[in-house]
């Protein structure tokens, strides 16, 4: 009789097992190689590259290009690399990626704890258009991404939910004016802390969120 090392339960020695150390170590070595390989893929394809000025200027306006672009690969490359990591879907089509982003954006807006109820009756297309406009507002206010993430998110959300009938330029001007005058930002979905950060940004510093 032997005692199971893990549970302490007794069993016959003929019914016992011993670790296959050789194969376990071989697998560990292979996993290390796969981890290194996957890390290289992430490091190579995850960063967003700046769009060259001439490329951005030539892009059709209806395409809604941002100042960043993904590193895309062709179908042959995706199909060639994917079998190395069968546990996950290593690549998705760009259209599927964009659809997933849209779903995430819509869910985040509709499920927001304080402002979500205000957009329940807004259709998806209008809400996505408003979200793009909100990002434009953010770019006008903070093109160097100096504001804290919570403030940036609040500005986009407020622009989408409370001010979506106005232009990005009008909203950016309203936020700047309200922040400079220590006004009330509730109608825009912004707290005094959010406005303080915007005010500090225009004065050469950035307040906390």
Helices and strands as residue ranges (DSSP letters): E 2-3, E 10-11, G 13-15, H 21-45, E 49-50, H 53-58, G 61-63, E 68-69, H 75-82, G 83-85, H 94-110, G 116-119, H 124-141, H 149-161, H 168-180, G 186-188, H 192-202
